[in-house]
Amino acid sequence: MAIATLLPATTAFIQRAPRMLIGAEWVEAADGQTMPLRNPATGEQLCVVPRATVDDVDRAVLAARQAFDDSPWSRTRPRERQNLLWKLADLMQRDAELLAQLECLNNGKSAAVAQVMDVQLAIDFLRYMAGWATKIEGSSVEVSVPLMPDQQFHSFIRREAVGVVGAIVAWNFPLLLACWKLGPALATGCTVVLKPADETPLTALKLAELVQEAGYPDGVFNVVTGTGITAGSALTHNPRVDKLTFTGSTAVGKEIGKIAMDSMTRVTLELGGKSPTIVMADADLGSAAAGAASAIFFNQGQVCCAGSRLYVQRKHFDKVVADIAGIANAMKLGSGLDTSVDMGPLISARQQERVWRYIEMGRESGATIACGGEQFGPGYFVKPTVIVDVDQQHSLVQEEIFGPVLVAIPFDDEADALRMANDSPYGLGASIWSNDLAAVHRMIPRIKSGSVWVNCHSALDPALPFGGYKMSGVGREMGYAAIEHYTELKSVLIKL
């Protein structure tokens, strides 16, 4: 066992009971209430954070509103916004190990993986978005205005910051998801109120410290911690918010979408998934098995685009399943601070129970547990599990489990694979494992998902938009598409 030593700064951050950032002030909740955070690897209490009230959220939104309308931020030029984002990214790079350790303690994931994946991807994304700050463009238009044929006009289109952004993020990648919201918001000149997930606010609070250190004006970035039912709801309903952006479950996203439509608040939703992994007969079977295992077991299966449905051409089905089961059985589970561990715990006792119910549901329906199918503690551990002999319409296939549970089904031909891959209410991601480029290019346009990976899975890049079809959401994160979602278009017509 090789347990990583906590940095003194990590221990100090947790021991001082982090507070919320509203405007220029680090504050407790208005009524003094707190909520405990637990270490998923042990189940023990880690620290407490404020449980924000409706009044706290209202104050944070007002601070963001004033910063957008009245502070120097509203007059900040593109170059300054670019440089501030670069400064923030540099500070995150400086504190990368600290951020990774906080993510590990609060979320359960490997600290080593978090540093090279979660934290580094967040840094890379902020630097990518910094480049867009100086490239936000409008256009001039030659107009006709038929009702005024004898007049001359000058016309152009402006792209302007949407305003105050209310951002609510999930607990599986707390820091990365926060930066996916924060990057385009700051690049375009918006202000932000962030409500991190109830379970995982620590890196968001540390991020707020770094935003202050980078030199952003007060009120540009605010963080309120608390429950979704109180703080999240208050942010969603606040009339001073111009745009809502949410990453989380489809059920909650649908409710936020309905509320946004009532007030015509701009909204983007990155929601659940049940992504298919399709292994064709000509694939490199060893690479496909390793890739499929990684697609579902990475981050304990707590990934919105996890490859949780495996479809293998029938002639190779048993071999691929056996290979994945072998990989799963060899995985070591334990604390994310242990550098020899392959998989950490699930986020909470509630999530452990949810995943366990699905496994038991499979057993009760006559499915075969090819490997795993066990839970243990202390902490919230579920062994990586592969389930076969399951009907396509079973809940195990149709519903998002959000844990290390893979359901495998054989298929006969390309049409069969496409039919089953698209037979889902979700459409976030999909992967095809094949060396037949003709077949791959036939399949790509027929797969109903926002991302299609070939011979890899969940490979992300800041330049590629990420989001879903169907119940997997509305709008896109990353790429220039994110800039479009944080701006409004204004048409201007001047009669000369």
N, C-alpha and C positions, 0 to 999 in steps of 0.2 A: 504494500500500500504506500502510495506517495502523495501525502496530503499537502496541498499548497499552503504556504504560510500567508495569513491575512496581512495586508499592509496596515500599518498603524492608522493611516487615513481612513481605511475601510472601517475598522473598529470604531474610530472616533466618530465617523459619520452616523453609524447606527446608534451608538451610545448617547448621542446628544438629542435623540428624539426629533427627527427632522420636522420642520414646519412648512406651511404653504407659502408660496410667493404670490402676493396680491399687490400690484403696483410696485412700489419701492420697498414694501415691508414684508418681513417673514413673520407670519402670524399663526396663532392657534385658531381653532374653530371659534366662532362667535360665542357659542355656549360652552366652550371648554371640553366638548366631547372628543374622545379619541377612539381609534379602532386598532386592534392588534394585527401585526403581520407575523406569519409563521414561516419557519424554515422548512420547506417541503421534504428535505432529506431526513429530518428528525421529528417533525411535528411540533417542535418547541417554539415558543414565542421568540421572535427576533427583536422586535421593537414595537412602538406604537407611533401612529401618525394621526393628524387631525381628521376628524369626521366632519367634513364641511356641511354647513347649513345652507338653506336657500339664500339667506342674506349674504353669506360668504361668496357664493357664486355670483350673486347680483353685483357685489362690490368688485369682483374680478372682471366681470364683463364691463362694468362702468369704467374701470381703469383702462381696459383695452380700447373702449370706445373713445375715451378722452385722448389716449395716445395716438389713435388713428386720426382723429379729427383735429386735435389742437396742439400736439407736441411737435418737437423738431422732426420726429420720425416721419410725419406726413410730408415733410419737404426734403427728405433724404434722397440724394441722387443715386442713380443705378450703381455707379462705381463704389459709393459708400456702402450700399447694401451688399455688393459683391465682397468687399473687403471685410466687412463684419462677419459674413458667413465663413470666409476663409479663416478668420481669427477664431471663430467658434470651433471650426473643425480642427484647428491646430491645438486648441486647449483640450479637446476630446482626445486627440492623439497623445498628448502629454499624460492624460489621466486614464488611458485605455485600460490599464490593469485594474485600477480602482473601479471603473465602470463595470468591467467584466466580473469582478468579485461581488459587487452589489447585485448584479443580475443573477449570478449563481446562487447567492444566499437567499434572495427574494423569490426566484423563479424555480430553482432546482437544477437548471441546466449546467453543463460543464463550463467552468470558468475559463479553461484553456480554449475551448471551442468558441465561447462567447467573445473572447478577445479577438480572435482571428476572423470570426464570422459576423456576429451581431454588431459589435462595436466598430469593426473596420468597415463593414458595409454602410453603417450609419455615417461614418466620417466621409467615405467616398461619395455618398449621396449628397451630403451637404456641399462638398466641393464641386460636384457636378451642377447642383442647383445654383451655386455662386456664379457659375458661368452664364446662366440664363438671365441673371439680374440685369446685365448690360445688353441683352439681345431681345428684349420685349419690344415688339414693333407694332405699329399700326400700318395703315396704308392709305394712299390717296386714290380716289375713284372719279372717273369721268362720268358724270350723271347727265340724264336727259331732261328730267322733270317735264313731262309732256304738257302739263297744264300751264306752264309758263314758257312757251317756246321762244320768246323774244329776250329772255333774260340770260345772263351769264352767272355761273356758279363756281365756287370752289368747294370741294367736298372731300372729307377724309374720315377715317375710322380710327379711334383711339382704343387702346387696351389699358384698362385701369384696374387697380387693386380692388378686390371685391369688398374688403372692409374687415370687420371683426369676425374671426374664425373661431368657432367652438369645436374643439377636437376631442374625441373620445376614442381611446385605444384599448386593445385587448391585452391579455396577460402573457401571451406566448412569446412575443418578441417586444417587450415593453419599450426599450430604448430605440430600436430600429423603427418601429411603427410610429413613435413620437416624432422621429426625425423625418419620416416620410410625410408627415403633416407640416412640421415646422419649416422644412427646407423651402418648398415653394411659397409658403405664406410669407416668409421673410424676404425671399428673392423678389417678390412682387410688391412688397410694401404693406402687407396686411399686418394685423396684430392678432394675438392668439390667446385663448384660454384653453388650457389642456386639462382634461380630467382623465388621469391614468386609471387603469383597471383597479378595482378595489384591492386585489391581492398583491399588486406589483407596482407601487408608486416610487420606489427608492431611486431608480435611475432617472426618472422624470424630475425628481426634486434636485438631484445632483446636476442634471442638465440645466435646470433653472439657475443654479449657482454659476455655471459656466457662461450662460447667456449674460448674466450681470457682469461677470469678469471681462467678457469680450467687449463691453461698452455699449450695449443696447440701451436705449432710453427706457425709463421706468414705464411699466404698463404694456410694453410691446409683447412680452411673454409672461403669462401668469399660469400658475399651477394650483389647482384645487384638488385635494385628496378627499375621498369619501365614497359613499355607496352610489351605485347606479340609480337606485330608486329615489334618492334625494338629490345628490349633486349632479348626477348625469341628467336626470329629468329636468332640474332647474336650468341647466345649460341649454338643453334642447328646446325648452319653452321660452327662453328669454328673448323678448322682441328686439333687443339691441344687437343680437347676433345676426350677421349677414349671411354666413355660410356655416353649415354643419358638415363635419367629416367624421365618419365612424368606421372603425374596424372591429369586427366582433361577430357574434352569432347572427344568423339570418332572422331569427325570431325578433331579437331586439332591433336589428336594422330596419325591419319592416315597420315597426312602431315609430322609429325615428323618422323614417321616410314619410309616414302619414302626417306626423306633426309638422314636418317641414313644409309639406304641401299646403297645409291649412294656412300657413303664414307666407307661403311662397319664398321661404328661405332656401337659398341654394344648398344643394346637398350632394355628397358623394358617399357611397357605401361600399366597403370591401368586406364581403360576408363569407359564409361558409363554403365548404367544398367537399366533394367526394370523388377525387380525381382518379381516372383510370390509368393504369400502366399496361400497355399492350405489347406483348412479346411475340413477334412474328417468327415463323419457322426458320427463316434464314439468319436470325440474329446471332450474335456472339453470345451464347447462352451463359457463359461464366460472367461476362460483363453485365448482362441483363439481370441475372440473379443478384449480383452485388448491388447494381443500381436500384433494383426494386426493393431490396432490403433497406438501403439508405433512404429511399423515397418514403417509406412508412415509419422507420424506426428513428430517424433523425429527430432530435428535440422531443423524444418520447412519443412521437406521432402527433404531437400538439402543433400541427402546422395546417393552415387552412387549405393549402394545395397538396397536402400529403398524398402519396400514391396509395390510397387505401383500398382500391379495387384492382386486383391483378387478373388480367386476361392473357392466357398463354395458349398458343396454337396446340391443339390436342396432342399431337405426336410427341411434344416435349414437355407437356404439363407436369407429369410426375417428377421428372428430373429437376425442372426449375423450382418446383415447390420444395423438393427435398434439399436443394442447395440453399434456398432461403431459410428453411428450417434449421439447417446446419449453422448458418451464420447467426441466426437468432439464439440458438442454444449455446453458442460460444460467447455471447455478449456478457460482459460483467456489469452488474448494476450496483450503484452506490452513490455516495455524495459527489456532487459536481466539483468539489475541491480536490477529489482524488484523481490525479492525472492518469491513472491506469483504468479508470471506469469508462465503459462504452455507453452507458445509458443512465440517466438520473431518474429522479422520482417525477410523478405527475405533480401538478401544481397544488392540489388540495385533496383533503379527504373526500370532499364532494365529487371531484372529478374522478378520483380512484373508484368510488362507488358507482359512478355512471358507466365507466369503462367496464367494470366488473359485471354490471347488469347485462351489458350486451354480450359478453362472453357466455354468461349463464343462459341467456336467451338462445344462443347458438346451440349449446349443449342440449337444452330442453327440446329444441326443434329437430334434433337428430343430426346436426352438423358434426363434422370430425375436427377435433382440435389437433392439428398436425404438430404443433409445438406450443410451449408456453401455457397460457390459460391459468396462470396462478398470480396471486397478489400476496404481498407481505409488508411488514413494517419492522421497526418504527419508520416513520416516513410514509410516503404515499407511492409505493412501488407496485407496478404491474409488469410481469415478464413479457417480453416481446412474443406476440401470439400470431399464429397463422391458422386460418380456419378454411376448410374445404367442404365439399358436399353441401353447398348452399344454393338455394334457388335465387335467380336474378331479382325476384320481387321481394325477397326477405328484407326485413329491417336492417340487417347487418350490411346489406348491399346498398340500400336506398337512403339510409340515414347517416349523418356525420357522427362518428364516435369520438373523434379527437383524442385518440390514444394509440398505443403501439399494437394495433389490431389490423391484420391484413386478411382480406377475404379473397380467395383465389378461385377462379372459374375457367374451365377450358372453353375454347371456341374452335370452330371448324374452318372458317375461311374469312377473308377480309370483310365481307359484308356482315357476317355474324359478329365480328369484333366491333365494327362501327355501330351496329344496332345496339349492342349491350353497352358500349362506352357512352353513347348518347342517351341511354335509358336511365336518366337521373334528373332530379329537379335542379341539380347544380351544374355549373360549367365554368370552374375557375381555371383548372389546369389539366393537362394530359401529357403522357409521354408515349412515344412509339420507339420500340427497339427493333431495328431492322437495318440491313445494309442494302436493301433494294430501294434505290432512290425513286424509281418510278412508282412503286407502291406507296412510299412515304408521301410523295407529292400528290398522289390521288387521295390519300387519307386526310392530309392536313386541312383542306378546306371543308371537309365533311364532318370534322370533329367540332362540336359546339362547345368551345371553351375559349377563355381569353388568352391563354398561353398554350402552346404546343411545343414540347421539347422532344428532340430526336436523339436517342442514345445518351440521354441524361435526364434528370428530373429536378425540378425546383431550382434551376440555374437562373439567377437573377442578375440584372445589370441596370444601373441607374438610367441608361438611355432607353430601356425597353419598358413601355407601359405595362402595368400589371393591374388586372381586375377581371371581372367575370361576366359570363353570360347568365341568363336565367336567374335563379335564386342566389347566385353568387355575387350579386351586387349591381351597382350603378356607378358609372364613371371609372376612372383609372388613376392609379398612383404611378409615380415615376415618369420619366421621359418628358417631352414637351407637353404631353397631354395634361400633366399636373399643372403646368403654368396656365393652361386654358381654364382649368377648374377653379383657379384662385383669382381669376380676373373677369371683368365684365367688358363687353364691347359697347362703345358709344359712337354713334353716327353723328357727324357734324356736317351741316349744309349751310354755306354762306352765300347769300345773294350779293353779287358784286355791283 
